[in-house]
Amino acid sequence: MFGLGVPELLLILIIGLVVFGPGKLPEIGRAMGKSMNEFKSALNSTAEAKAPVEKAAAKPAEGDK
Protein backbone atom coordinates (compact mmCIF):
# COMPACT_ATOMS: atom_id res chain seq x y z
CA MET A 1 0.00 0.00 0.00
CA PHE A 2 1.88 3.07 -1.30
CA GLY A 3 5.18 1.43 -0.35
CA LEU A 4 4.51 1.93 3.36
CA GLY A 5 5.67 -0.76 5.73
CA VAL A 6 4.74 -1.46 9.32
CA PRO A 7 7.33 0.93 10.82
CA GLU A 8 6.12 3.82 8.67
CA LEU A 9 2.48 3.17 9.54
CA LEU A 10 3.34 3.04 13.26
CA LEU A 11 5.19 6.35 12.98
CA ILE A 12 2.18 7.95 11.26
CA LEU A 13 -0.12 6.58 13.97
CA ILE A 14 2.12 7.94 16.75
CA ILE A 15 2.28 11.37 15.10
CA GLY A 16 -1.52 11.32 14.72
CA LEU A 17 -1.92 10.50 18.41
CA VAL A 18 0.37 13.36 19.41
CA VAL A 19 -1.25 15.92 17.11
CA PHE A 20 -4.93 15.02 17.50
CA GLY A 21 -5.03 13.09 20.76
CA PRO A 22 -6.58 9.70 21.41
CA GLY A 23 -10.13 11.08 21.65
CA LYS A 24 -10.26 12.63 18.17
CA LEU A 25 -8.39 9.91 16.29
CA PRO A 26 -11.37 7.50 15.93
CA GLU A 27 -13.57 10.35 14.70
CA ILE A 28 -10.98 11.36 12.11
CA GLY A 29 -10.61 7.75 10.94
CA ARG A 30 -14.37 7.36 10.65
CA ALA A 31 -14.67 10.58 8.64
CA MET A 32 -11.86 9.51 6.31
CA GLY A 33 -13.51 6.11 5.80
CA LYS A 34 -16.85 7.70 4.93
CA SER A 35 -15.15 10.09 2.53
CA MET A 36 -13.33 7.26 0.75
CA ASN A 37 -16.56 5.25 0.52
CA GLU A 38 -18.44 8.20 -0.99
CA PHE A 39 -15.60 8.81 -3.44
CA LYS A 40 -15.63 5.16 -4.59
CA SER A 41 -19.41 5.18 -5.00
CA ALA A 42 -19.19 8.40 -7.01
CA LEU A 43 -16.59 6.82 -9.30
CA ASN A 44 -18.76 3.73 -9.77
CA SER A 45 -21.88 5.75 -10.52
CA THR A 46 -19.94 7.79 -13.10
CA ALA A 47 -18.75 4.60 -14.78
CA GLU A 48 -22.28 3.15 -14.75
CA ALA A 49 -23.72 6.32 -16.27
CA LYS A 50 -21.02 6.37 -18.94
CA ALA A 51 -21.57 2.75 -20.08
CA PRO A 52 -24.93 3.28 -21.88
CA VAL A 53 -23.53 6.31 -23.70
CA GLU A 54 -20.51 4.34 -24.93
CA LYS A 55 -22.76 1.45 -25.96
CA ALA A 56 -25.03 3.77 -27.95
CA ALA A 57 -22.03 5.42 -29.58
CA ALA A 58 -20.69 2.01 -30.68
CA LYS A 59 -23.94 1.11 -32.49
CA PRO A 60 -24.12 2.17 -36.14
CA ALA A 61 -26.89 4.60 -37.00
CA GLU A 62 -30.03 3.03 -38.47
CA GLY A 63 -29.57 4.82 -41.80
CA ASP A 64 -25.95 3.56 -42.17
CA LYS A 65 -26.85 -0.13 -42.76
BELVENGI-V785575 format. One line per field, one symbol per residue. ss: DSSP state (A for helix, B for strand, O for the rest). burial: I if it has 24 or more other ideal C-beta (glycine too) atoms within 12 Angstrom, else O. A space follows every 50 residues. Layout:
ss = ???
burial = ???
This chain:
ss = OOOOOAAAAAAAAAAAAAAAOAAAAAAAAAAAAAAAAAAAAAAAAAAAAA AAAAAAAAOOOAAAO
burial = OOOOOOOOOOOOOOOOOOOOOOOOOOOOOOOOOOOOOOOOOOOOOOOOOO OOOOOOOOOOOOOOO
